[in-house]
Amino acid sequence: MKVFEKSPSFYQVFERKSGPAKEATHYCPGCGHGNAHKMIAEALEDLELTSKTVFISPVGCSVFAYYYFDCGNIQAAHGRAPAVATGVKRANPDSIVISYQGDGDLAAIGTAETIHAANRGENITVFFVNNAIYGMTGGQMAPTTMIGQRSATTPLGRVAGVHGNPIRMCEMLATLPAPTYIERVCIGDSKQIMKARKAVRKALQIQAEGKGYSFVEIVSPCPTGWKMDPVTARDWMTEEMLKVFPLGVYRDESGNREEGDWHRHYEGFDPAKVNPYLDRLKTSMTESEPVALKQDLNCKFAGFGGQGILTLGLFLSQIGMRAGQQVSWFPAYGPEMRGGTANCSVNLSSRRIGSPLVDEPNVLVVMNQPSLDAFEDSVVDGGTIIIDTTIVEGKPDGKRLNAVMIPATEIADQVGTPKIANVVVLGALAAATDAFTPEFCMETLRSVIKKKSLIEMNMEAFRKGYDFVKNS
């Protein structure tokens, strides 16, 4: 006896909305997303790929895929799913990565990500639901809206000379040499749905075999956005949309590519190839034994733009690299060149770093009062907080935190210029954490400071910051 039931790749109940969990999806009656979900879930289960699948869903009606698919899920910013998918696949080559996107997402704000991921031949699978409208946000014109088609933003219909022509993504991507498989299918009659099911399965199989980039465009109805009932919407789609978006295979190189062709192995990153001046750092790194950290350093550095906050983070990152540690540096700053807010997150660890963001630092450096107010409470209990008392008047919770109060800008001014207060702070950080010896840090700084005339001034600034803490 054959039993027809929900694919195990789905959650048993869907909990998108508060209240009792339901088995029904949130999609409107007649929407094609439900059919597309079913095809993908069945293919994942039949090909035994569910357990290693990561679903990337960006903004739009597709965003709620993580309430349906019982696999890895990441929600990406609008249009950025191919970029996120690329990162996930390169970090985890054995995973199956699906970028699931609508037309307003993939063909508008995400055009660049889409084209470049395809042009690189990333070994990912993209499912592109094309319903010619911005369905989630009120029915505005999309890149695929057809000439004459009415929408919330084209009430008299799309006009080529005013709004441009609808973009045909399959035709565009098929001009690139790298993609392996590109096909346009439709959720229309039963014959069309069967072809769509086969295309979905083939696209996933191509990725599983490591044969490269696969792209399936699924022409789909949107009764709500089109202001039609489901039956009329389906008929209009097959009669009108397919004139503009003809179905078929636009590229199929799967037979010409061997299994495993796209299981790429990347060379180790050589900083000197990107930044020639770091060649000296590379040389010094090869001469150094790895340094064992007493604990991971999860640092947040914050202040005004122009204080060298981001450079402070870079200096520590380069010290960490030279010490043989895993390192990340993540900047955040306002639009102003000087005087705006600036902060950065720096992680140093002997283990692989999962995220570059530091929300709960064990080391916080603040070089202005707003930064103390903003970030003090986020420091973990027993963490270290370093404060430039030349500028910051407030005092931290000395009972909860290891407070290092140092007039960094004043010391830097005495050395030669307040612009190197960040190096004074770096010395204080090295002393307060005992992570690295002062000689190790100073040797690294000598390797990375570009202007030779500034090296000795920076060495003095570092040493004064280090000694201030050690002698306090």
RANORWO-V613071 format. One record per backbone hydrogen bond with DSSP energy under -0.5 kcal/mol. NH is the residue of the N-H (numbers start at 1). CO is the residue of the C=O. E is the energy in kcal/mol with one decimal. If there is no record, write none. Layout:
[[NH/CO/E] [NH/CO/E]]
This chain:
[[3/1/-0.5] [4/2/-0.5] [5/3/-0.6] [10/7/-2.2] [11/68/-2.3] [14/22/-3.8] [15/13/-0.6] [22/14/-2.0] [31/28/-2.1] [32/221/-1.2] [36/32/-2.4] [37/33/-2.9] [38/34/-2.2] [39/35/-2.4] [40/36/-2.3] [41/37/-2.9] [42/38/-2.5] [43/39/-2.2] [44/40/-2.6] [45/41/-2.0] [46/42/-2.7] [47/43/-2.4] [48/45/-1.0] [49/44/-3.1] [50/44/-0.9] [52/49/-1.3] [53/50/-1.7] [54/96/-3.1] [55/72/-3.5] [56/54/-0.5] [56/98/-3.4] [57/55/-0.6] [57/74/-2.2] [58/100/-0.7] [63/60/-2.0] [64/61/-0.9] [65/62/-1.6] [66/63/-0.7] [67/64/-2.1] [68/65/-2.0] [69/65/-2.4] [70/9/-3.2] [70/68/-0.5] [71/69/-1.9] [72/53/-2.2] [74/55/-2.7] [76/57/-1.3] [76/74/-0.6] [80/77/-2.3] [84/80/-2.4] [85/81/-3.2] [86/82/-2.1] [87/83/-1.9] [88/84/-2.5] [89/85/-2.6] [90/86/-2.5] [91/87/-2.0] [92/88/-2.1] [95/92/-2.2] [96/52/-2.8] [97/95/-0.6] [98/54/-2.5] [98/96/-0.5] [99/125/-2.8] [100/56/-2.4] [100/98/-0.7] [101/99/-0.6] [101/127/-2.6] [103/129/-1.0] [106/102/-3.2] [107/103/-1.7] [109/104/-1.0] [110/105/-1.9] [111/108/-1.5] [114/110/-2.4] [115/111/-2.7] [116/112/-2.6] [117/113/-2.1] [118/114/-2.1] [119/115/-2.6] [120/116/-1.7] [121/117/-0.6] [121/118/-0.8] [122/117/-2.1] [124/122/-2.4] [125/97/-2.1] [126/214/-2.5] [127/99/-2.5] [127/125/-0.5] [128/126/-0.6] [128/216/-2.8] [129/101/-3.1] [129/127/-0.7] [130/128/-0.8] [130/218/-2.1] [131/129/-0.7] [134/140/-2.2] [135/133/-1.3] [138/135/-0.5] [139/134/-2.4] [140/134/-0.6] [145/142/-1.4] [148/158/-2.4] [149/146/-2.1] [151/154/-1.2] [152/139/-3.1] [157/154/-2.1] [158/146/-0.6] [158/149/-1.1] [162/159/-1.0] [163/159/-3.7] [164/159/-0.6] [164/160/-1.6] [167/143/-2.1] [169/167/-0.8] [172/168/-1.9] [173/169/-3.0] [174/170/-2.0] [175/172/-1.2] [176/173/-1.7] [180/213/-2.3] [181/213/-1.9] [182/251/-2.8] [183/215/-2.1] [184/248/-2.7] [185/217/-3.2] [187/219/-2.4] [188/186/-1.1] [188/189/-0.5] [193/189/-2.3] [194/190/-2.0] [195/191/-1.7] [196/192/-2.1] [197/193/-2.4] [198/194/-1.9] [199/195/-2.2] [200/196/-2.4] [201/197/-2.0] [202/198/-2.5] [203/199/-2.5] [204/200/-1.8] [205/201/-2.3] [206/202/-2.4] [207/203/-1.5] [208/204/-2.5] [209/205/-1.9] [210/207/-1.7] [211/206/-2.6] [214/124/-2.0] [215/181/-2.7] [216/126/-2.7] [217/183/-2.6] [217/215/-0.5] [218/128/-3.6] [218/216/-0.5] [219/185/-2.9] [219/217/-0.7] [220/130/-2.6] [226/222/-2.4] [227/223/-0.8] [227/224/-0.7] [228/223/-2.6] [233/229/-2.6] [234/230/-2.2] [235/231/-2.2] [236/232/-2.7] [237/233/-2.2] [238/234/-2.1] [239/235/-2.2] [240/236/-2.8] [241/236/-1.1] [242/237/-1.5] [243/240/-1.0] [244/240/-0.8] [244/241/-1.0] [245/241/-2.8] [248/184/-2.2] [250/182/-2.5] [250/248/-0.6] [251/182/-1.7] [253/180/-3.6] [256/253/-1.3] [257/253/-0.7] [257/254/-0.5] [260/209/-3.0] [261/258/-2.1] [262/210/-4.3] [263/260/-1.7] [264/262/-1.8] [271/269/-0.7] [273/270/-1.6] [274/270/-0.7] [274/271/-0.9] [275/271/-3.1] [276/274/-0.5] [278/275/-2.4] [279/276/-2.0] [280/277/-0.7] [282/278/-2.5] [283/279/-2.2] [284/280/-2.1] [285/281/-2.3] [286/282/-1.9] [287/283/-0.8] [288/285/-1.4] [291/323/-2.7] [293/291/-0.6] [297/348/-2.2] [298/296/-0.6] [299/297/-0.6] [299/346/-3.3] [300/363/-2.3] [301/344/-2.4] [302/365/-2.5] [303/342/-2.5] [305/340/-3.3] [307/304/-1.5] [312/308/-2.4] [313/309/-1.8] [314/310/-2.0] [315/311/-2.9] [316/312/-2.2] [317/313/-2.2] [318/314/-2.5] [319/315/-2.0] [320/316/-2.5] [321/317/-2.5] [322/318/-2.2] [323/319/-1.5] [324/321/-1.8] [325/320/-2.5] [326/349/-3.4] [328/347/-1.8] [330/345/-2.8] [332/343/-2.6] [334/341/-2.2] [339/305/-2.1] [342/303/-2.1] [343/332/-3.1] [344/301/-2.1] [345/330/-2.7] [346/299/-2.2] [347/328/-2.0] [348/297/-2.4] [349/326/-2.4] [354/352/-0.5] [359/357/-0.6] [362/298/-2.2] [363/298/-1.5] [364/384/-2.7] [365/300/-2.6] [366/386/-2.5] [367/302/-2.1] [372/368/-1.3] [373/369/-2.4] [374/370/-2.1] [375/371/-2.4] [376/372/-1.8] [378/375/-1.1] [379/375/-0.6] [379/376/-1.5] [380/361/-2.2] [382/400/-2.8] [383/380/-2.3] [384/362/-2.8] [385/402/-2.2] [386/364/-3.2] [387/385/-0.5] [387/404/-2.7] [388/366/-1.9] [389/387/-1.2] [389/406/-1.3] [391/388/-1.4] [392/388/-2.7] [398/396/-1.2] [401/397/-2.2] [402/383/-3.2] [403/401/-1.1] [404/385/-3.0] [405/403/-0.6] [406/387/-2.6] [406/404/-0.7] [408/406/-2.4] [411/407/-2.4] [412/408/-2.6] [413/409/-2.2] [414/410/-1.8] [415/411/-1.8] [416/412/-2.0] [417/412/-1.6] [420/417/-1.5] [421/418/-1.6] [423/420/-0.7] [424/420/-1.5] [425/421/-2.3] [426/422/-1.9] [427/423/-2.0] [428/424/-2.0] [429/425/-2.7] [430/426/-2.4] [431/427/-2.0] [432/428/-2.7] [433/429/-2.3] [434/430/-1.4] [441/437/-2.0] [442/438/-2.6] [443/439/-2.1] [444/440/-1.6] [445/441/-2.3] [446/442/-2.2] [447/443/-1.1] [447/444/-0.5] [448/444/-1.2] [449/445/-2.3] [452/450/-0.7] [454/451/-1.6] [455/452/-1.1] [456/452/-0.5] [458/454/-2.0] [459/455/-2.3] [460/456/-2.3] [461/457/-2.1] [462/458/-2.6] [463/459/-2.4] [464/460/-2.4] [465/461/-2.1] [466/462/-2.5] [467/463/-2.9] [468/464/-2.2] [469/465/-1.4] [470/466/-2.2] [471/467/-2.4] [472/469/-0.8]]
